[in-house]
Amino acid sequence: MAFDADSLGLHVTTAALLRDVIHERLGLFYEGQRLDMLADRLAPRVTERGFDTFLDYYYFLKYDPAASQEWHHVMDALSVPETYFWREIDQLKAIVDHVVPQLARRSRRPIRIWSVPCASGEEPLSLAMLLEQCGWFERAPIELWAADASQAQLARAAQGIFRDRSLRVLPDGLRERFFTAVPGGWRVDAALHARVRGWHRVNLAAPADLALMAQSDIVFCRNVFIYFSDAVVRRIVETLAGLLSTPAYLCIGASESLLRLTDRFELEEIGGAFVYVRGSLETGSV
């Protein structure tokens, strides 16, 4: 069935209202030509819910108590699931080769690592492969967690089956070691999949959801801030700065920067990759 966004009446005023309520709830910000993308992605959901216009859908999201579950579908519709194994691998290797050993020497408490948004699971499982290769799961207590705002993406991650596209840059030896061919793709090794302790739904724009990451040492939050407004990014980083352990390592995408937005984390080069760091191992200072 074809869905026509134009027939649902997304006028300039309505677009602004819908954009603002999504920004308020999810942190995602649409402007200019991206408003057309917003309309195209939400049009099927507007029709499925039986609304005649985007304005009707806006009023439902904004004011109807019954809309709480609908926001899950909004996030699924707006999710950008572009991910694959070994993406921006230099940064992952820098953490595993340089940061994890330092943290392991510091104390006996578990090293807590989060991947958020994890999309369909390729990033945290890439981390799990690197840690497994280096024997870190046997050498130190490590907790590897994953989260995303899209329930549909989390369901895919929990299933653990990936198409060829997700493995397109994964070294052949790792494909042979950690994956089995199945109809429709590749199933990740069950023991490796179990290294990720949970697939949680987390809305980065909701401070209460970020509390799950309290006392974490490393957070991968890559390629998501480009979809948020500066104000929301500042709020997220400020919240994380108050929640994470000291020191804390915040990894964002290669095309992203926090330099103009906050001074709570300092940009450092570690193992040939750039990472935002709060505090230091030597002094434990903030």
NORJO-V116376 format. One record per pair of residues at least 24 apart in sequence whose ideal C-beta (glycine too) atoms are under 6 Angstrom apart, sorted by the first residue. I is the first residue (numbers start at 1). J is the second residue. D is the distance in Angstrom with one decimal. If there is no record, write none. Layout:
i:I j:J d:D
i:I j:J d:D
//
This chain:
i:3 j:43 d:4.3
i:3 j:44 d:4.6
i:3 j:47 d:5.6
i:5 j:39 d:4.0
i:5 j:40 d:5.4
i:5 j:43 d:4.2
i:8 j:43 d:5.9
i:8 j:46 d:5.6
i:8 j:53 d:5.4
i:8 j:54 d:5.1
i:9 j:53 d:4.2
i:9 j:54 d:6.0
i:10 j:39 d:4.6
i:10 j:54 d:4.6
i:14 j:54 d:5.2
i:14 j:55 d:4.8
i:17 j:58 d:5.1
i:18 j:54 d:5.9
i:18 j:58 d:4.9
i:21 j:61 d:5.6
i:21 j:62 d:5.2
i:26 j:205 d:5.6
i:27 j:204 d:6.0
i:27 j:205 d:3.1
i:27 j:228 d:4.7
i:27 j:232 d:4.1
i:28 j:227 d:5.2
i:29 j:229 d:4.1
i:41 j:77 d:4.8
i:41 j:78 d:5.7
i:42 j:77 d:5.8
i:45 j:73 d:5.7
i:45 j:77 d:5.4
i:72 j:151 d:5.2
i:75 j:149 d:4.8
i:75 j:150 d:5.1
i:76 j:150 d:5.0
i:76 j:152 d:4.3
i:79 j:150 d:4.0
i:79 j:153 d:5.8
i:81 j:119 d:4.9
i:81 j:120 d:6.0
i:81 j:153 d:5.7
i:83 j:119 d:4.2
i:83 j:122 d:4.7
i:84 j:122 d:5.5
i:84 j:166 d:4.9
i:85 j:122 d:4.8
i:85 j:126 d:5.2
i:85 j:166 d:5.9
i:85 j:167 d:5.6
i:85 j:170 d:4.3
i:86 j:126 d:5.8
i:86 j:169 d:4.9
i:86 j:170 d:5.2
i:88 j:254 d:5.6
i:90 j:273 d:4.6
i:91 j:251 d:5.5
i:91 j:273 d:4.2
i:92 j:126 d:5.9
i:92 j:127 d:5.8
i:92 j:130 d:5.9
i:94 j:270 d:4.9
i:94 j:271 d:3.4
i:94 j:273 d:3.9
i:96 j:130 d:4.4
i:96 j:131 d:5.9
i:97 j:271 d:5.5
i:98 j:270 d:5.2
i:98 j:271 d:4.3
i:99 j:249 d:5.6
i:100 j:136 d:5.9
i:102 j:281 d:5.4
i:103 j:217 d:5.6
i:104 j:140 d:4.1
i:106 j:281 d:6.0
i:110 j:141 d:4.1
i:110 j:143 d:4.8
i:111 j:142 d:4.9
i:111 j:217 d:5.4
i:112 j:143 d:4.7
i:112 j:216 d:4.3
i:112 j:217 d:5.4
i:113 j:144 d:5.2
i:113 j:218 d:4.5
i:114 j:145 d:4.9
i:114 j:213 d:5.2
i:114 j:216 d:5.3
i:114 j:219 d:4.8
i:115 j:146 d:4.7
i:115 j:220 d:4.6
i:116 j:147 d:4.2
i:116 j:202 d:5.6
i:116 j:221 d:5.9
i:117 j:148 d:4.4
i:117 j:224 d:5.4
i:118 j:146 d:3.8
i:118 j:148 d:5.0
i:119 j:148 d:6.0
i:119 j:153 d:5.1
i:120 j:153 d:5.3
i:120 j:156 d:4.1
i:120 j:157 d:5.0
i:121 j:157 d:3.2
i:122 j:166 d:5.6
i:124 j:196 d:5.0
i:128 j:192 d:5.4
i:128 j:195 d:4.2
i:129 j:174 d:5.9
i:143 j:197 d:5.9
i:144 j:195 d:5.7
i:144 j:196 d:5.3
i:145 j:197 d:5.4
i:145 j:198 d:5.8
i:146 j:196 d:5.2
i:146 j:199 d:5.5
i:147 j:200 d:4.2
i:147 j:202 d:3.8
i:149 j:203 d:5.0
i:151 j:201 d:5.8
i:154 j:199 d:4.6
i:157 j:199 d:5.0
i:158 j:199 d:5.0
i:160 j:187 d:5.9
i:160 j:188 d:4.6
i:160 j:193 d:4.7
i:161 j:185 d:5.1
i:161 j:187 d:5.2
i:162 j:186 d:5.3
i:204 j:236 d:5.4
i:205 j:232 d:5.8
i:207 j:239 d:5.2
i:210 j:239 d:5.1
i:213 j:243 d:5.8
i:214 j:243 d:4.7
i:215 j:245 d:5.0
i:216 j:244 d:5.4
i:217 j:245 d:5.2
i:218 j:249 d:4.6
i:219 j:250 d:5.3
i:220 j:251 d:4.6
i:221 j:252 d:5.8
i:222 j:252 d:5.6
i:222 j:253 d:4.3
i:223 j:253 d:3.8
i:225 j:256 d:5.0
i:226 j:256 d:5.9
i:230 j:261 d:5.8
i:233 j:261 d:5.6
i:234 j:261 d:5.3
i:234 j:262 d:5.8
i:237 j:262 d:4.8
i:237 j:264 d:5.9
i:241 j:278 d:5.9
i:246 j:279 d:3.8
i:246 j:284 d:5.8
i:246 j:286 d:5.8
i:247 j:279 d:3.8
i:247 j:280 d:5.5
i:247 j:281 d:5.6
i:248 j:278 d:4.5
i:249 j:275 d:5.4
i:249 j:277 d:5.7
i:250 j:276 d:4.2
i:251 j:275 d:5.6
//
